[in-house]
Amino acid sequence: MKKILIAVGVVVAVGGLGAVAVNGRGKSAGREVRSETVARRDLVATVTASGKIQPKRKVDISADVSGRVIQLPLEEGQWVNRGDLLLRIDPSQYEASVQQAQAGVSQNRAREAQARAQLLKAQSDARRAEQLAQGRDLVSAQEVDNARTQAQVAQAELQAARFAVNQAEALLAQARDNLRKTTIVAPMSGRVVRLNIHEGETAIIGTMNNPGSLLLTIADPSAMEAKVKVDETDVPGIQVGDSTTLRIDAFPDRSFTGRVTRIGNSAVQVAGAQAGGDQQAVDYEVVITLDHPPAELRPDLSATAEIVTDTRRQALSVPIIALTVRDHEGKKFKSGGEKGEEGGDAAPQQPKTDRPRVQDEVQGVFVIRGGKAVWTPVTVGITGGEYFEVTKGLRGGETIVAGTFQAVRDLEGGDAVRVPPAPAANRGQAKGGRR
C-alpha cells in the first residue's frame, strides 16, 4: 500500500511539472500571428469614382417662343442631319404680330413724311418773315421770332417721327424673328436621345430654372465620355491623360478604356445643400473620354471608373493590414495622445488619415526576429491594391506581422509572437501551384 501511494505521488508530481512546462511554453510562445515576407512587386495606384455616361457633344433643344406644336416629324432614337426640321409651332399669332408691326412701320413713315412737310413749310415761313422785316419793315420782330420758333418745333417733330420709324422697324424685326423661331431645325447631326414633346402639346419658352421646357436632346454617339465625381482628397493625384478602366452596369461582362480629358476647377454643387448646415462631402467632376465607344452605349448609363494615378515597377511593398501607428518605441497611444492604452490604434487602411495625427505618431510594421515583434518605422509611397510601397525602413526579405487585424492592433514592440505552421493541405496546394 505504501508503494502504491508513492507511485501515485510521483505520477501527480510528474503531471504537475508537465503542466507547468506546457504553460510555460504557451506563455513564452506569444501571440499567434500571420506572417509575410517583404518582397518586390508591381504596384498600380488607382482612384475609384462613379458617375454617368454622357455624349461628348449634345444639344438640348428648347423653344424660344411658346405655342402649340403642329408638326413633329421625328421619333426618339431617330438620326437627324444638320438643318433637318425638328418641329413647328403654330405660327398664327406670330404672323399676325408681323402684320401688325408692318402696319406700324407704314404708319410711322407716313407721320415722318408729314413732319418733313411741316418742317419745310415752317422754314419757308421763317425766311419770308425775315425778308419782310429787313427790306420793307412789314412784319414785327415778334412775328419773325415766332416763325423761327415754329421752324425749330417742326425740326424736333421730324426727329421724333424718325425715332418712331426706327422703333417700329425694330418691332417688325422682332416679330419676324419670333415667327422664324416657330420652326426649329437641327443645329447638328446626331441621334435624338430624348424627346419630351408630342404633336398637339404646348411648348413653353425654355429657361434654365424650368426643366419642363426641354423639348428634345440631340447627341453625337460617336464620342462618349464618363463624368464621374472624385473626392477632394484624390483630385490632386489625377492628371489629364491618366489611363482609366471603366465598368458600366449595363454591360457587366465588359470593360472599357479611356483617358482623363478634363478635371473640374470647382466643386460639384450638391442639390439642396444649405449654407451653415452640416459639412457636405466635397467632390470634383472628372471627365473621361472613352476609347472606341460601342454604338449600343446610351446616355445616363451608370459607370464606375478606376483611374490609374501612378505605377511602380518591382517596388518594395508590405500588406496594407501590416501598417499601423505607434510611438517611436512601438508603444500604443491612449486616447488624447498618451501612451500605453490597451487596444490602441487600429491598422490604417491608408497611409494618410483624416484624423488629427498624435504628436510623435510613427507609421511602421512589426518585423519578426527571434520570436519577437520588433517595431520598425517605415516611410510609404503609393497604395496599390492590397499593398503599400515602402520607400524607407526596409530592405526586403524581412518577415513581418501581416495579420490578423486584431493582432496588429494589439501588438507592441518587443512582444513575443509565433507563426503557426501552414496546414498540410495548404502546403500541398502552394507546392503544386509553383511550376
Backbone hydrogen bonds, N-H to C=O, Kabsch-Sander energy under -0.5 kcal/mol:
donor,donor_aa,acceptor,acceptor_aa,energy
5,L,1,M,-2.0
6,I,2,K,-1.9
7,A,3,K,-2.4
8,V,4,I,-2.5
9,G,5,L,-2.2
10,V,6,I,-2.1
11,V,7,A,-2.3
12,V,8,V,-2.5
13,A,9,G,-2.4
14,V,10,V,-2.9
15,G,11,V,-2.9
16,G,12,V,-2.5
17,L,13,A,-2.5
18,G,14,V,-2.6
19,A,15,G,-2.4
20,V,16,G,-2.3
21,A,17,L,-2.6
22,V,18,G,-2.8
23,N,19,A,-2.9
24,G,20,V,-2.6
25,R,21,A,-2.6
26,G,22,V,-2.6
27,K,23,N,-2.2
28,S,24,G,-2.5
29,A,25,R,-1.8
30,G,26,G,-0.8
30,G,27,K,-0.6
31,R,416,A,-2.1
33,V,418,R,-2.3
34,R,403,G,-2.7
36,E,400,I,-1.8
38,V,398,E,-3.2
39,A,317,S,-0.8
41,R,315,A,-2.0
43,L,312,R,-2.6
45,A,310,D,-2.7
47,V,307,I,-2.0
49,A,305,A,-2.3
50,S,229,K,-0.6
51,G,303,A,-2.5
52,K,227,K,-1.8
53,I,301,L,-2.3
54,Q,225,E,-3.7
56,K,223,A,-3.1
57,R,223,A,-0.6
59,V,218,I,-2.9
61,I,59,V,-0.6
61,I,216,L,-3.4
62,S,60,D,-0.6
63,A,204,I,-0.7
63,A,213,S,-0.6
67,G,203,A,-2.0
69,V,201,E,-3.1
70,I,68,R,-0.5
70,I,88,R,-2.4
71,Q,88,R,-1.4
74,L,72,L,-1.0
77,G,192,V,-3.4
78,Q,75,E,-1.9
80,V,190,G,-3.0
83,G,186,A,-2.7
84,D,81,N,-2.3
86,L,184,I,-2.9
87,L,184,I,-1.5
88,R,71,Q,-2.3
89,I,182,T,-3.5
90,D,68,R,-3.0
95,E,91,P,-2.7
96,A,92,S,-2.1
97,S,93,Q,-1.8
98,V,94,Y,-1.8
99,Q,95,E,-2.2
100,Q,96,A,-2.5
101,A,97,S,-2.3
102,Q,98,V,-2.5
103,A,99,Q,-2.2
104,G,100,Q,-2.0
105,V,101,A,-2.1
106,S,102,Q,-2.2
107,Q,103,A,-2.5
108,N,104,G,-2.2
109,R,105,V,-2.0
110,A,106,S,-1.9
111,R,107,Q,-1.9
112,E,108,N,-1.8
113,A,109,R,-2.2
114,Q,110,A,-2.4
115,A,111,R,-2.6
116,R,112,E,-2.0
117,A,113,A,-2.1
118,Q,114,Q,-2.3
119,L,115,A,-1.8
120,L,116,R,-2.1
121,K,117,A,-2.2
122,A,118,Q,-2.4
123,Q,119,L,-2.6
124,S,120,L,-2.2
125,D,121,K,-2.5
126,A,122,A,-2.1
127,R,123,Q,-2.1
128,R,124,S,-2.2
129,A,125,D,-2.2
130,E,126,A,-1.9
131,Q,127,R,-2.1
132,L,128,R,-2.3
133,A,129,A,-1.9
134,Q,130,E,-1.7
135,G,131,Q,-2.2
136,R,132,L,-0.7
137,D,132,L,-0.9
138,L,132,L,-1.8
144,V,140,S,-1.5
145,D,141,A,-2.2
146,N,142,Q,-2.3
147,A,143,E,-2.1
148,R,144,V,-2.2
149,T,145,D,-2.3
150,Q,146,N,-2.3
151,A,147,A,-1.7
152,Q,148,R,-1.9
153,V,149,T,-2.5
154,A,150,Q,-2.2
155,Q,151,A,-1.9
156,A,152,Q,-2.1
157,E,153,V,-2.4
158,L,154,A,-2.0
159,Q,155,Q,-1.9
160,A,156,A,-2.3
161,A,157,E,-2.1
162,R,158,L,-2.0
163,F,159,Q,-2.0
164,A,160,A,-2.2
165,V,161,A,-1.9
166,N,162,R,-2.2
167,Q,163,F,-2.4
168,A,164,A,-2.3
169,E,165,V,-2.5
170,A,166,N,-2.0
171,L,167,Q,-2.2
172,L,168,A,-2.1
173,A,169,E,-2.3
174,Q,170,A,-2.3
175,A,171,L,-2.4
176,R,172,L,-2.5
177,D,173,A,-2.1
178,N,174,Q,-2.4
179,L,175,A,-2.1
180,R,176,R,-2.2
181,K,177,D,-1.9
182,T,179,L,-1.1
183,T,180,R,-1.6
184,I,87,L,-2.6
184,I,182,T,-0.6
185,V,183,T,-0.5
186,A,84,D,-2.5
190,G,80,V,-2.4
191,R,219,A,-3.0
192,V,78,Q,-2.7
193,V,191,R,-1.1
193,V,217,T,-1.7
194,R,217,T,-1.3
196,N,215,L,-3.4
197,I,215,L,-0.6
200,G,69,V,-2.4
201,E,198,H,-2.2
203,A,67,G,-3.1
203,A,201,E,-0.5
206,G,63,A,-2.9
207,T,210,N,-0.5
210,N,207,T,-1.3
213,S,210,N,-2.0
214,L,211,P,-1.5
215,L,61,I,-2.6
216,L,61,I,-1.4
217,T,194,R,-2.3
218,I,59,V,-2.4
219,A,191,R,-2.4
220,D,57,R,-2.6
223,A,220,D,-1.2
225,E,54,Q,-3.3
226,A,288,I,-3.2
227,K,52,K,-2.7
228,V,226,A,-0.7
228,V,286,V,-2.5
229,K,50,S,-2.2
230,V,228,V,-0.5
230,V,284,Y,-3.0
232,E,282,V,-1.9
234,D,231,D,-1.7
235,V,231,D,-1.1
237,G,234,D,-0.9
238,I,235,V,-1.9
241,G,260,V,-2.4
242,D,239,Q,-2.0
244,T,258,G,-2.3
245,T,306,E,-1.9
246,L,256,F,-3.5
247,R,304,T,-2.8
248,I,254,R,-0.5
249,D,302,S,-1.8
251,F,248,I,-2.1
254,R,251,F,-1.7
256,F,246,L,-2.5
258,G,244,T,-1.8
259,R,289,T,-1.9
260,V,242,D,-2.1
261,T,287,V,-2.7
262,R,287,V,-1.5
264,G,285,E,-2.9
268,V,283,D,-3.0
271,A,269,Q,-0.5
273,A,270,V,-1.9
277,G,274,Q,-1.7
283,D,281,A,-0.6
284,Y,230,V,-2.7
285,E,266,S,-0.5
286,V,228,V,-2.8
287,V,262,R,-3.0
288,I,226,A,-2.7
289,T,259,R,-2.4
290,L,224,M,-2.0
290,L,288,I,-0.5
291,D,257,T,-2.8
292,H,290,L,-0.6
297,L,294,P,-1.4
300,D,53,I,-3.5
301,L,298,R,-1.1
303,A,51,G,-2.2
304,T,247,R,-2.9
305,A,49,A,-3.4
306,E,245,T,-2.8
307,I,47,V,-3.0
307,I,305,A,-0.6
308,V,243,S,-2.5
308,V,306,E,-0.6
309,T,45,A,-2.3
309,T,307,I,-0.8
310,D,45,A,-1.3
312,R,43,L,-2.8
314,Q,312,R,-0.5
315,A,41,R,-2.4
317,S,39,A,-2.2
318,V,388,F,-1.9
320,I,386,E,-2.5
322,A,319,P,-1.0
323,L,319,P,-0.7
323,L,320,I,-1.1
324,T,364,G,-2.3
326,R,362,V,-2.4
327,D,331,K,-2.1
330,G,327,D,-1.8
334,K,338,E,-9.9
337,G,334,K,-1.9
340,G,332,K,-3.9
353,T,351,P,-0.6
361,E,358,V,-2.0
362,V,326,R,-3.2
364,G,324,T,-2.3
365,V,376,T,-2.3
367,V,365,V,-0.6
367,V,374,V,-2.9
368,I,399,T,-3.1
369,R,367,V,-0.7
369,R,372,K,-2.4
372,K,369,R,-1.3
373,A,415,D,-3.0
374,V,367,V,-3.4
374,V,372,K,-0.8
375,W,373,A,-0.6
376,T,365,V,-2.7
378,V,363,Q,-2.1
379,T,392,K,-2.7
381,G,389,E,-2.6
384,G,382,I,-0.5
384,G,387,Y,-2.9
385,G,383,T,-0.5
386,E,384,G,-0.7
387,Y,384,G,-2.0
388,F,318,V,-2.9
389,E,382,I,-2.5
390,V,316,L,-3.3
391,T,379,T,-2.8
391,T,389,E,-0.6
392,K,379,T,-1.4
397,G,38,V,-2.9
400,I,36,E,-2.7
400,I,398,E,-0.6
401,V,366,F,-2.7
402,A,34,R,-2.8
402,A,400,I,-0.5
403,G,34,R,-0.6
408,V,404,T,-2.6
409,R,405,F,-2.1
410,D,406,Q,-2.0
411,L,407,A,-1.9
413,G,330,G,-1.7
414,G,373,A,-3.6
415,D,412,E,-2.1
417,V,371,G,-2.6
418,R,31,R,-2.5
427,R,423,P,-2.4
428,G,424,A,-2.5
429,Q,425,A,-2.2
430,A,426,N,-2.8
431,K,427,R,-2.6
432,G,428,G,-2.6
433,G,429,Q,-1.7
434,R,430,A,-0.7
434,R,431,K,-0.8
435,R,433,G,-0.7
